[in-house]
């Protein structure tokens, strides 16, 4: 039986992509968001592999994006703060995030948000999106031994929720971080993909009549 659900945050509950696009255009106008997204992906993956710190990936992102490798760490972080200020202004939840969280909480399930982002920012996102509901626990992996997709991240979240990994369902947009990593740690997982290439294309599918019955065949006995 599923006793808990872990959600990813960015591009699962909150629309990170839209906020990032708007913020990059405000920070450096001219349609550079695709290049920024590629650099973001590159350096965040380096952080997830343990090659740089969480702050270090911000520094390297800024240096590469602005084409200024000579920037000191302090200079890069000061410049990156301009992007973060713009990014924060555009935080918004995906349209079906709030009713989905309310639904799973109403079923008596434990609910957590497992994110590789830092606590202060991710708490701010939940609040901005109206998703900081009683009963929602935030687990930033920056505070753990390892980020997703390392098994320690999922196991620590389950420990804090006081549930077994096999009784926990992870839902997120990253195949590596939210599906493969979770399953390798003994959790069940669903791939959320708004383009329709995953297990679910909308969080509202979790509240649709007959959804949970449909997944009983996969032992998701909710």
C-alpha positions as CSV (number, residue, x, y, z in Angstrom):
1,X,0.0,0.0,0.0
2,X,1.2,3.5,-0.8
3,X,1.4,5.5,2.4
4,X,3.3,8.6,1.2
5,X,3.9,10.6,-2.0
6,X,7.0,12.6,-2.7
7,X,6.7,15.3,-5.4
8,X,9.5,17.0,-7.2
9,X,9.1,20.8,-7.1
10,X,10.5,22.5,-10.2
11,X,8.4,21.8,-13.3
12,X,6.3,19.4,-11.4
13,X,4.5,21.6,-8.9
14,X,6.0,25.0,-9.8
15,X,6.4,26.2,-13.4
16,X,10.2,26.7,-13.3
17,X,10.6,26.8,-17.1
18,X,8.2,29.7,-17.6
19,X,9.8,31.6,-14.7
20,X,13.3,31.0,-15.9
21,X,12.4,32.2,-19.4
22,X,10.9,35.4,-18.1
23,X,13.7,36.1,-15.7
24,X,16.5,35.6,-18.3
25,X,14.8,38.0,-20.7
26,X,14.6,40.5,-17.9
27,X,18.2,40.0,-16.8
28,X,19.7,39.9,-20.3
29,X,17.2,40.7,-23.1
30,X,17.6,39.1,-26.5
31,X,16.1,35.6,-26.3
32,X,19.0,33.8,-24.5
33,X,16.8,31.5,-22.4
34,X,17.6,28.4,-24.4
35,X,21.3,28.8,-24.0
36,X,20.8,29.6,-20.3
37,X,18.7,26.5,-19.8
38,X,21.5,24.4,-21.4
39,X,24.1,25.9,-19.1
40,X,21.8,25.5,-16.1
41,X,21.3,21.8,-17.0
42,X,25.0,21.3,-17.5
43,X,26.1,22.8,-14.2
44,X,23.3,21.4,-12.1
45,X,24.1,18.0,-13.3
46,X,27.7,18.6,-12.2
47,X,26.4,19.5,-8.8
48,X,24.3,16.3,-8.7
49,X,27.4,14.3,-9.5
50,X,29.2,16.0,-6.6
51,X,31.7,17.8,-8.8
52,X,30.7,21.3,-7.6
53,X,28.9,22.7,-4.6
54,X,25.3,24.1,-4.9
55,X,26.8,27.6,-4.7
56,X,29.6,26.6,-7.0
57,X,27.2,25.6,-9.8
58,X,25.6,29.1,-9.6
59,X,29.0,30.7,-10.0
60,X,29.9,28.5,-13.0
61,X,26.6,29.1,-14.6
62,X,27.0,32.8,-14.4
63,X,30.6,32.8,-15.6
64,X,29.7,30.7,-18.7
65,X,26.5,32.4,-19.5
66,X,28.0,35.9,-19.4
67,X,31.2,34.7,-21.1
68,X,33.3,36.0,-18.2
69,X,35.4,33.1,-16.8
70,X,37.6,35.6,-15.0
71,X,34.8,36.7,-12.6
72,X,35.6,36.0,-8.9
73,X,33.1,34.0,-7.0
74,X,31.8,37.1,-5.2
75,X,31.3,38.9,-8.5
76,X,29.6,36.0,-10.1
77,X,27.2,35.5,-7.2
78,X,26.4,39.3,-7.1
79,X,25.6,39.2,-10.8
80,X,23.6,36.0,-10.5
81,X,21.6,37.6,-7.7
82,X,20.1,39.9,-10.4
83,X,18.8,36.8,-12.3
84,X,17.4,35.4,-9.0
85,X,15.5,38.6,-8.2
86,X,13.8,38.5,-11.6
87,X,13.2,34.7,-11.3
88,X,11.5,35.1,-8.0
89,X,9.0,37.6,-9.4
90,X,7.7,35.0,-11.9
91,X,7.2,32.1,-9.6
92,X,3.8,30.4,-10.1
93,X,2.4,27.0,-9.5
94,X,1.1,24.8,-12.2
95,X,-2.6,25.0,-12.5
96,X,-3.4,21.6,-11.1
97,X,-0.8,21.5,-8.4
98,X,-2.8,22.9,-5.5
99,X,-5.9,20.7,-6.0
100,X,-3.7,17.7,-6.4
101,X,-1.9,18.3,-3.1
102,X,-5.2,18.9,-1.4
103,X,-6.6,15.7,-2.8
104,X,-3.7,13.4,-1.7
105,X,-3.7,15.1,1.7
106,X,-7.4,14.4,2.0
107,X,-6.8,10.7,1.4
108,X,-4.6,10.6,4.6
109,X,-1.3,10.2,2.7
110,X,1.9,11.7,3.9
111,X,3.2,14.2,1.4
112,X,6.7,15.5,0.9
113,X,8.5,17.7,-1.7
114,X,11.9,16.3,-2.5
115,X,14.0,18.9,-4.3
116,X,17.6,19.5,-5.2
117,X,17.1,23.2,-4.6
118,X,18.1,25.1,-1.5
119,X,15.5,25.5,1.4
120,X,15.1,29.2,1.4
121,X,14.3,29.4,-2.3
122,X,12.1,26.4,-2.4
123,X,10.2,27.5,0.6
124,X,9.6,30.8,-1.1
125,X,8.3,29.0,-4.2
126,X,5.8,26.9,-2.2
127,X,4.6,30.1,-0.5
128,X,4.4,32.0,-3.8
129,X,2.4,29.2,-5.4
130,X,0.1,28.8,-2.4
131,X,1.4,25.3,-1.9
132,X,2.7,25.7,1.6
133,X,-0.1,23.6,3.0
134,X,-0.2,22.1,6.5
135,X,1.1,18.5,6.2
136,X,3.4,19.2,3.3
137,X,7.0,18.6,4.3
138,X,9.9,20.1,2.3
139,X,13.1,18.0,1.9
140,X,15.9,20.0,0.2
141,X,18.7,17.6,-0.6
142,X,21.2,20.4,-0.1
143,X,20.7,19.5,3.6
144,X,21.3,15.8,3.0
145,X,24.3,13.7,2.3
146,X,23.6,13.4,-1.4
147,X,21.2,15.0,-4.0
148,X,18.9,13.1,-6.3
149,X,19.5,10.8,-8.1
150,X,21.6,9.3,-5.3
151,X,19.7,6.7,-3.3
152,X,20.5,8.4,0.0
153,X,18.2,11.4,-0.9
154,X,15.1,9.2,-1.3
155,X,15.9,7.0,1.7
156,X,16.4,10.1,3.9
157,X,13.1,11.6,2.8
158,X,11.3,8.3,3.6
159,X,13.0,8.1,7.0
160,X,11.8,11.6,7.8
161,X,8.3,10.8,6.7
162,X,8.5,7.5,8.7
163,X,7.5,5.4,5.8
164,X,9.1,2.5,4.0
165,X,10.5,3.2,0.5
166,X,8.3,0.5,-0.9
167,X,5.3,2.3,0.4
168,X,6.3,5.6,-1.1
169,X,5.5,7.0,-4.6
170,X,7.8,9.6,-6.2
171,X,6.4,11.9,-8.9
172,X,8.4,14.2,-11.0
173,X,9.5,15.4,-14.4
174,X,13.0,14.1,-14.5
175,X,13.5,10.5,-15.7
176,X,16.9,10.3,-14.0
177,X,16.1,12.1,-10.7
178,X,12.5,11.3,-10.1
179,X,12.0,7.9,-11.7
180,X,15.1,5.9,-12.2
181,X,16.8,7.2,-9.0
182,X,13.7,6.6,-6.9
183,X,13.1,3.1,-8.2
184,X,16.7,2.2,-7.6
185,X,16.2,3.2,-4.0
186,X,13.2,1.0,-3.7
187,X,10.4,3.5,-4.2
188,X,7.6,3.4,-6.8
189,X,7.7,6.3,-9.3
190,X,5.7,8.0,-12.0
191,X,7.1,10.2,-14.7
192,X,5.3,13.5,-15.1
193,X,5.7,15.0,-18.6
194,X,3.5,17.8,-19.8
195,X,4.2,16.8,-23.4
196,X,2.5,13.5,-22.9
197,X,5.6,11.3,-23.0
198,X,5.5,10.1,-19.4
199,X,3.2,8.1,-17.2
200,X,1.0,11.2,-16.6
201,X,0.7,14.5,-18.5
202,X,-1.2,16.4,-15.8
203,X,-1.2,16.2,-12.1
204,X,-5.0,16.3,-12.2
205,X,-4.8,12.7,-13.5
206,X,-4.0,11.7,-9.9
207,X,-7.5,13.0,-8.9
208,X,-9.4,11.7,-11.9
209,X,-12.0,9.1,-11.2
210,X,-10.5,5.6,-11.8
211,X,-6.9,6.7,-11.8
212,X,-5.8,4.8,-8.8
213,X,-7.7,1.8,-9.9
214,X,-5.8,1.9,-13.2
215,X,-2.5,1.7,-11.3
216,X,-3.5,-1.1,-9.1
217,X,-2.1,-3.4,-11.8
218,X,1.3,-1.9,-11.1
219,X,0.8,-2.4,-7.3
220,X,0.2,1.3,-6.7
221,X,-2.6,0.4,-4.3
222,X,-3.7,3.8,-3.2
